[in-house]
């Protein structure tokens, strides 16, 4: 295995893979705010966009937070937080 563009590359089978760590667990100890949500979304290094489908779930509540004009450090509503924790 070698690293290429932040991804693991199996040179024998010529396959790229990425290990996604569950950053959702880190938010169990603190309330979910727009700042925390953005931190989780941007903690994944994916320069060529292979992990875009996996990052869609936290981006949807982020979009709703922007539309609702929620402040950076305001705690997200229970509805938005529930969508995020799924």
The first five atom37 places (N, CA, C, CB, O) and aatype in JSON, in Angstrom:
{
  "aatype": [20, 20, 20, 20, 20, 20, 20, 20, 20, 20, 20, 20, 20, 20, 20, 20, 20, 20, 20, 20, 20, 20, 20, 20, 20, 20, 20, 20, 20, 20, 20, 20, 20, 20, 20, 20, 20, 20, 20, 20, 20, 20, 20, 20, 20, 20, 20, 20, 20, 20, 20, 20, 20, 20, 20, 20, 20, 20, 20, 20, 20, 20, 20, 20, 20, 20, 20, 20, 20, 20, 20, 20, 20, 20, 20, 20, 20, 20, 20, 20, 20, 20, 20, 20, 20, 20],
  "atom_mask": [
    [1, 1, 1, 1, 1],
    [1, 1, 1, 1, 1],
    [1, 1, 1, 1, 1],
    [1, 1, 1, 1, 1],
    [1, 1, 1, 1, 1],
    [1, 1, 1, 1, 1],
    [1, 1, 1, 1, 1],
    [1, 1, 1, 1, 1],
    [1, 1, 1, 1, 1],
    [1, 1, 1, 1, 1],
    [1, 1, 1, 1, 1],
    [1, 1, 1, 1, 1],
    [1, 1, 1, 1, 1],
    [1, 1, 1, 1, 1],
    [1, 1, 1, 1, 1],
    [1, 1, 1, 1, 1],
    [1, 1, 1, 1, 1],
    [1, 1, 1, 1, 1],
    [1, 1, 1, 1, 1],
    [1, 1, 1, 1, 1],
    [1, 1, 1, 1, 1],
    [1, 1, 1, 1, 1],
    [1, 1, 1, 1, 1],
    [1, 1, 1, 1, 1],
    [1, 1, 1, 1, 1],
    [1, 1, 1, 1, 1],
    [1, 1, 1, 1, 1],
    [1, 1, 1, 1, 1],
    [1, 1, 1, 1, 1],
    [1, 1, 1, 1, 1],
    [1, 1, 1, 1, 1],
    [1, 1, 1, 1, 1],
    [1, 1, 1, 1, 1],
    [1, 1, 1, 1, 1],
    [1, 1, 1, 1, 1],
    [1, 1, 1, 1, 1],
    [1, 1, 1, 1, 1],
    [1, 1, 1, 1, 1],
    [1, 1, 1, 1, 1],
    [1, 1, 1, 1, 1],
    [1, 1, 1, 1, 1],
    [1, 1, 1, 1, 1],
    [1, 1, 1, 1, 1],
    [1, 1, 1, 1, 1],
    [1, 1, 1, 1, 1],
    [1, 1, 1, 1, 1],
    [1, 1, 1, 1, 1],
    [1, 1, 1, 1, 1],
    [1, 1, 1, 1, 1],
    [1, 1, 1, 1, 1],
    [1, 1, 1, 1, 1],
    [1, 1, 1, 1, 1],
    [1, 1, 1, 1, 1],
    [1, 1, 1, 1, 1],
    [1, 1, 1, 1, 1],
    [1, 1, 1, 1, 1],
    [1, 1, 1, 1, 1],
    [1, 1, 1, 1, 1],
    [1, 1, 1, 1, 1],
    [1, 1, 1, 1, 1],
    [1, 1, 1, 1, 1],
    [1, 1, 1, 1, 1],
    [1, 1, 1, 1, 1],
    [1, 1, 1, 1, 1],
    [1, 1, 1, 1, 1],
    [1, 1, 1, 1, 1],
    [1, 1, 1, 1, 1],
    [1, 1, 1, 1, 1],
    [1, 1, 1, 1, 1],
    [1, 1, 1, 1, 1],
    [1, 1, 1, 1, 1],
    [1, 1, 1, 1, 1],
    [1, 1, 1, 1, 1],
    [1, 1, 1, 1, 1],
    [1, 1, 1, 1, 1],
    [1, 1, 1, 1, 1],
    [1, 1, 1, 1, 1],
    [1, 1, 1, 1, 1],
    [1, 1, 1, 1, 1],
    [1, 1, 1, 1, 1],
    [1, 1, 1, 1, 1],
    [1, 1, 1, 1, 1],
    [1, 1, 1, 1, 1],
    [1, 1, 1, 1, 1],
    [1, 1, 1, 1, 1],
    [1, 1, 1, 1, 1]
  ],
  "atom_positions": [
    [[0.85, -1.19, 0.0], [0.0, 0.0, 0.0], [0.89, 1.25, 0.0], [-0.96, 0.0, 1.23], [1.87, 1.34, 0.74]],
    [[0.53, 2.17, -0.83], [1.2, 3.46, -0.89], [0.15, 4.54, -0.76], [2.03, 3.61, -2.2], [-1.03, 4.31, -0.99]],
    [[0.59, 5.74, -0.41], [-0.32, 6.88, -0.3], [-0.18, 7.75, -1.55], [-0.03, 7.7, 0.99], [0.92, 8.12, -1.95]],
    [[-1.33, 8.07, -2.14], [-1.38, 8.94, -3.31], [-2.54, 9.9, -3.12], [-1.53, 8.12, -4.65], [-3.68, 9.46, -2.94]],
    [[-2.28, 11.2, -3.15], [-3.32, 12.21, -3.0], [-4.15, 12.01, -1.74], [-4.22, 12.21, -4.21], [-5.36, 12.27, -1.73]],
    [[-3.52, 11.54, -0.67], [-4.22, 11.32, 0.59], [-5.03, 10.05, 0.64], [-5.11, 12.47, 0.86], [-5.74, 9.81, 1.62]],
    [[-4.95, 9.23, -0.39], [-5.69, 7.97, -0.46], [-4.7, 6.81, -0.42], [-6.57, 7.91, -1.74], [-3.55, 6.96, -0.82]],
    [[-5.16, 5.66, 0.05], [-4.34, 4.45, 0.01], [-4.44, 3.83, -1.38], [-4.78, 3.43, 1.12], [-5.53, 3.7, -1.93]],
    [[-3.3, 3.46, -1.92], [-3.26, 2.88, -3.25], [-2.64, 1.5, -3.17], [-2.48, 3.77, -4.24], [-1.49, 1.35, -2.78]],
    [[-3.4, 0.49, -3.53], [-2.9, -0.88, -3.61], [-2.31, -1.04, -5.0], [-4.04, -1.94, -3.31], [-3.04, -1.12, -5.99]],
    [[-0.97, -1.1, -5.06], [-0.31, -1.13, -6.37], [-0.53, -2.45, -7.1], [1.18, -0.88, -6.2], [-0.45, -2.49, -8.33]],
    [[-0.8, -3.52, -6.36], [-1.01, -4.82, -7.0], [-2.35, -4.85, -7.73], [-0.94, -5.95, -5.95], [-2.42, -5.22, -8.9]],
    [[-3.41, -4.46, -7.02], [-4.75, -4.5, -7.64], [-5.11, -3.17, -8.31], [-5.8, -4.85, -6.6], [-6.16, -3.06, -8.95]],
    [[-4.25, -2.17, -8.15], [-4.48, -0.84, -8.71], [-5.82, -0.25, -8.26], [-4.42, -0.9, -10.24], [-6.62, 0.22, -9.07]],
    [[-6.04, -0.28, -6.92], [-7.27, 0.25, -6.34], [-6.94, 1.36, -5.35], [-8.08, -0.87, -5.66], [-5.99, 1.26, -4.58]],
    [[-7.76, 2.4, -5.39], [-7.66, 3.48, -4.41], [-8.69, 3.23, -3.32], [-7.88, 4.86, -5.08], [-9.79, 2.77, -3.59]],
    [[-8.32, 3.55, -2.08], [-9.28, 3.43, -0.98], [-9.03, 4.56, 0.01], [-9.16, 2.04, -0.29], [-7.95, 5.15, 0.06]],
    [[-10.04, 4.83, 0.78], [-9.96, 5.89, 1.77], [-10.59, 5.39, 3.05], [-10.65, 7.2, 1.28], [-11.67, 4.8, 3.03]],
    [[-9.93, 5.62, 4.16], [-10.48, 5.23, 5.44], [-11.11, 6.47, 6.07], [-9.39, 4.61, 6.38], [-10.42, 7.44, 6.4]],
    [[-12.42, 6.42, 6.21], [-13.13, 7.53, 6.85], [-13.22, 7.27, 8.34], [-14.53, 7.72, 6.23], [-13.83, 6.29, 8.76]],
    [[-12.63, 8.15, 9.12], [-12.79, 8.05, 10.56], [-14.1, 8.69, 10.93], [-11.6, 8.71, 11.31], [-14.5, 9.69, 10.33]],
    [[-14.75, 8.15, 11.91], [-16.04, 8.69, 12.32], [-15.83, 9.91, 13.2], [-16.88, 7.62, 13.06], [-15.61, 9.78, 14.4]],
    [[-15.9, 11.07, 12.59], [-15.78, 12.31, 13.35], [-17.07, 12.65, 14.06], [-15.37, 13.46, 12.44], [-17.12, 13.58, 14.87]],
    [[-18.13, 11.9, 13.78], [-19.4, 12.16, 14.42], [-19.33, 11.88, 15.91], [-20.5, 11.31, 13.78], [-20.05, 12.5, 16.69]],
    [[-18.45, 10.96, 16.31], [-18.33, 10.63, 17.73], [-17.8, 11.8, 18.54], [-17.44, 9.43, 17.91], [-18.13, 11.94, 19.72]],
    [[-16.98, 12.64, 17.93], [-16.39, 13.77, 18.66], [-17.45, 14.8, 19.04], [-15.3, 14.43, 17.83], [-17.24, 15.59, 19.96]],
    [[-18.57, 14.8, 18.34], [-19.61, 15.78, 18.65], [-20.54, 15.32, 19.75], [-20.41, 16.09, 17.4], [-21.4, 16.08, 20.2]],
    [[-20.39, 14.07, 20.2], [-21.25, 13.58, 21.27], [-21.0, 14.36, 22.57], [-21.02, 12.07, 21.5], [-21.91, 14.5, 23.38]],
    [[-19.78, 14.86, 22.76], [-19.42, 15.55, 23.99], [-19.78, 17.03, 23.97], [-17.95, 15.4, 24.25], [-19.81, 17.67, 25.02]],
    [[-20.04, 17.58, 22.83], [-20.33, 19.01, 22.73], [-21.54, 19.24, 21.83], [-19.11, 19.8, 22.19], [-21.84, 18.41, 20.97]],
    [[-22.22, 20.34, 22.03], [-23.4, 20.61, 21.19], [-22.99, 20.86, 19.74], [-24.18, 21.82, 21.74], [-21.91, 21.37, 19.46]],
    [[-23.87, 20.49, 18.84], [-23.59, 20.65, 17.41], [-23.97, 22.07, 17.0], [-24.36, 19.6, 16.56], [-25.13, 22.47, 17.1]],
    [[-22.98, 22.81, 16.53], [-23.18, 24.15, 16.01], [-22.77, 24.15, 14.54], [-22.36, 25.21, 16.83], [-22.25, 23.16, 14.03]],
    [[-23.0, 25.25, 13.87], [-22.59, 25.36, 12.47], [-21.07, 25.24, 12.37], [-23.08, 26.7, 11.85], [-20.55, 24.67, 11.41]],
    [[-20.36, 25.77, 13.35], [-18.9, 25.7, 13.37], [-18.42, 24.25, 13.49], [-18.33, 26.55, 14.53], [-17.5, 23.84, 12.78]],
    [[-19.04, 23.48, 14.38], [-18.68, 22.07, 14.57], [-19.0, 21.27, 13.31], [-19.42, 21.47, 15.79], [-18.2, 20.44, 12.89]],
    [[-20.14, 21.52, 12.73], [-20.55, 20.82, 11.52], [-19.56, 21.08, 10.38], [-21.96, 21.26, 11.1], [-19.17, 20.14, 9.67]],
    [[-19.16, 22.32, 10.19], [-18.2, 22.64, 9.14], [-16.85, 21.99, 9.42], [-18.03, 24.17, 9.02], [-16.17, 21.55, 8.49]],
    [[-16.47, 21.92, 10.68], [-15.22, 21.27, 11.06], [-15.22, 19.79, 10.68], [-14.97, 21.43, 12.56], [-14.22, 19.28, 10.17]],
    [[-16.32, 19.12, 10.93], [-16.43, 17.7, 10.58], [-16.4, 17.51, 9.06], [-17.73, 17.09, 11.15], [-15.71, 16.62, 8.56]],
    [[-17.12, 18.34, 8.34], [-17.15, 18.24, 6.87], [-15.75, 18.45, 6.29], [-18.13, 19.29, 6.27], [-15.33, 17.71, 5.4]],
    [[-15.04, 19.45, 6.78], [-13.73, 19.78, 6.21], [-12.58, 18.97, 6.78], [-13.45, 21.23, 6.43], [-11.44, 19.16, 6.37]],
    [[-12.86, 18.06, 7.71], [-11.78, 17.25, 8.27], [-11.38, 16.11, 7.34], [-12.2, 16.69, 9.63], [-10.38, 15.44, 7.58]],
    [[-12.15, 15.88, 6.3], [-11.85, 14.81, 5.34], [-11.03, 15.41, 4.2], [-13.16, 14.13, 4.8], [-11.49, 16.31, 3.5]],
    [[-9.82, 14.89, 4.02], [-8.96, 15.34, 2.92], [-9.31, 14.52, 1.68], [-7.44, 15.19, 3.29], [-9.05, 13.32, 1.63]],
    [[-9.89, 15.16, 0.71], [-10.36, 14.48, -0.49], [-10.16, 15.39, -1.71], [-11.85, 14.06, -0.35], [-11.13, 15.97, -2.2]],
    [[-8.91, 15.52, -2.19], [-8.65, 16.48, -3.25], [-9.29, 16.14, -4.6], [-7.19, 16.61, -3.44], [-9.49, 17.04, -5.42]],
    [[-9.63, 14.88, -4.84], [-10.22, 14.54, -6.14], [-11.71, 14.19, -6.03], [-9.47, 13.39, -6.76], [-12.31, 13.78, -7.02]],
    [[-12.3, 14.35, -4.86], [-13.74, 14.24, -4.71], [-14.32, 12.84, -4.68], [-14.37, 14.96, -5.78], [-15.52, 12.67, -4.92]],
    [[-13.52, 11.83, -4.39], [-14.05, 10.46, -4.35], [-15.0, 10.24, -3.17], [-12.91, 9.47, -4.27], [-15.87, 9.38, -3.24]],
    [[-14.85, 11.01, -2.11], [-15.67, 10.82, -0.92], [-16.88, 11.76, -0.89], [-14.83, 11.02, 0.33], [-17.57, 11.84, 0.13]],
    [[-17.13, 12.45, -1.97], [-18.24, 13.41, -2.01], [-19.59, 12.81, -1.61], [-18.36, 13.99, -3.39], [-20.34, 13.46, -0.88]],
    [[-19.93, 11.59, -2.04], [-21.22, 11.03, -1.61], [-21.31, 10.84, -0.09], [-21.46, 9.7, -2.3], [-22.37, 11.03, 0.49]],
    [[-20.21, 10.46, 0.54], [-20.21, 10.24, 1.99], [-20.32, 11.56, 2.74], [-18.95, 9.5, 2.42], [-20.79, 11.59, 3.88]],
    [[-19.89, 12.65, 2.13], [-19.93, 13.95, 2.79], [-21.24, 14.69, 2.55], [-18.78, 14.81, 2.32], [-21.45, 15.77, 3.09]],
    [[-22.12, 14.11, 1.77], [-23.39, 14.77, 1.48], [-24.28, 14.86, 2.71], [-24.11, 14.02, 0.37], [-24.94, 15.88, 2.91]],
    [[-24.32, 13.82, 3.53], [-25.21, 13.81, 4.69], [-24.96, 14.98, 5.64], [-25.06, 12.51, 5.44], [-25.92, 15.63, 6.04]],
    [[-23.72, 15.29, 6.03], [-23.54, 16.46, 6.9], [-23.67, 17.79, 6.17], [-22.2, 16.39, 7.56], [-23.87, 18.82, 6.81]],
    [[-23.56, 17.8, 4.85], [-23.69, 19.06, 4.12], [-25.14, 19.54, 4.02], [-23.11, 18.9, 2.72], [-25.38, 20.74, 3.93]],
    [[-26.08, 18.63, 4.04], [-27.49, 19.02, 3.94], [-27.95, 19.83, 5.16], [-28.37, 17.79, 3.79], [-28.55, 20.89, 4.97]],
    [[-27.69, 19.39, 6.4], [-28.05, 20.24, 7.54], [-27.27, 21.55, 7.55], [-27.82, 19.48, 8.84], [-27.76, 22.57, 8.03]],
    [[-26.03, 21.52, 7.03], [-25.24, 22.75, 6.96], [-25.94, 23.76, 6.06], [-23.81, 22.46, 6.45], [-26.01, 24.94, 6.37]],
    [[-26.46, 23.28, 4.94], [-27.17, 24.16, 4.02], [-28.43, 24.73, 4.69], [-27.56, 23.39, 2.73], [-28.73, 25.91, 4.53]],
    [[-29.14, 23.89, 5.43], [-30.33, 24.37, 6.14], [-29.97, 25.39, 7.21], [-31.08, 23.19, 6.76], [-30.72, 26.34, 7.45]],
    [[-28.83, 25.2, 7.87], [-28.38, 26.15, 8.88], [-28.09, 27.51, 8.24], [-27.13, 25.63, 9.61], [-28.41, 28.55, 8.82]],
    [[-27.5, 27.51, 7.06], [-27.24, 28.77, 6.34], [-28.55, 29.44, 5.95], [-26.38, 28.51, 5.09], [-28.71, 30.65, 6.11]],
    [[-29.47, 28.65, 5.43], [-30.76, 29.22, 5.01], [-31.53, 29.78, 6.2], [-31.59, 28.16, 4.3], [-32.25, 30.77, 6.07]],
    [[-31.39, 29.13, 7.35], [-32.08, 29.59, 8.55], [-31.36, 30.72, 9.27], [-32.27, 28.46, 9.49], [-31.81, 31.18, 10.32]],
    [[-30.23, 31.17, 8.71], [-29.43, 32.27, 9.27], [-29.04, 31.99, 10.73], [-30.21, 33.58, 9.19], [-29.09, 32.87, 11.58]],
    [[-28.66, 30.74, 10.99], [-28.19, 30.35, 12.32], [-26.76, 30.84, 12.48], [-28.28, 28.79, 12.53], [-25.96, 30.73, 11.56]],
    [[-26.45, 31.39, 13.65], [-25.1, 31.89, 13.92], [-24.09, 30.75, 14.04], [-25.09, 32.72, 15.2], [-24.46, 29.59, 14.21]],
    [[-22.81, 31.11, 13.95], [-21.75, 30.11, 13.98], [-21.73, 29.3, 15.27], [-20.42, 30.77, 13.78], [-21.42, 28.11, 15.25]],
    [[-22.04, 29.93, 16.39], [-21.96, 29.25, 17.67], [-23.32, 28.96, 18.29], [-21.15, 30.06, 18.63], [-23.4, 28.56, 19.45]],
    [[-24.39, 29.16, 17.53], [-25.72, 28.79, 18.01], [-25.89, 27.28, 17.88], [-26.84, 29.54, 17.22], [-25.48, 26.68, 16.88]],
    [[-26.5, 26.67, 18.88], [-26.76, 25.24, 18.82], [-27.84, 24.97, 17.78], [-27.18, 24.68, 20.22], [-28.86, 25.67, 17.74]],
    [[-27.62, 23.97, 16.94], [-28.59, 23.63, 15.91], [-29.87, 23.11, 16.54], [-28.01, 22.59, 14.94], [-29.85, 22.56, 17.64]],
    [[-30.97, 23.27, 15.85], [-32.25, 22.78, 16.35], [-32.2, 21.25, 16.46], [-33.41, 23.22, 15.42], [-31.35, 20.6, 15.85]],
    [[-33.1, 20.71, 17.25], [-33.16, 19.26, 17.44], [-33.38, 18.56, 16.11], [-34.28, 18.89, 18.44], [-32.81, 17.5, 15.86]],
    [[-34.21, 19.14, 15.26], [-34.48, 18.55, 13.95], [-33.21, 18.47, 13.1], [-35.56, 19.36, 13.21], [-32.92, 17.43, 12.51]],
    [[-32.47, 19.57, 13.03], [-31.23, 19.57, 12.25], [-30.2, 18.63, 12.86], [-30.66, 20.99, 12.15], [-29.5, 17.92, 12.13]],
    [[-30.09, 18.63, 14.16], [-29.11, 17.76, 14.82], [-29.46, 16.3, 14.58], [-29.05, 18.06, 16.33], [-28.56, 15.47, 14.4]],
    [[-30.73, 15.98, 14.57], [-31.14, 14.6, 14.31], [-30.74, 14.17, 12.9], [-32.67, 14.44, 14.51], [-30.26, 13.06, 12.7]],
    [[-30.94, 15.05, 11.94], [-30.53, 14.74, 10.56], [-29.03, 14.51, 10.48], [-30.94, 15.88, 9.6], [-28.56, 13.66, 9.73]],
    [[-28.28, 15.27, 11.26], [-26.82, 15.19, 11.24], [-26.33, 13.89, 11.86], [-26.21, 16.38, 11.98], [-25.36, 13.3, 11.38]],
    [[-26.97, 13.44, 12.9], [-26.5, 12.25, 13.62], [-26.9, 10.93, 12.95], [-27.02, 12.26, 15.03], [-26.47, 9.87, 13.4]],
    [[-27.7, 10.97, 11.91], [-28.1, 9.73, 11.23], [-26.94, 9.05, 10.57], [-29.17, 10.01, 10.2], [-27.11, 7.99, 9.96]]
  ]
}
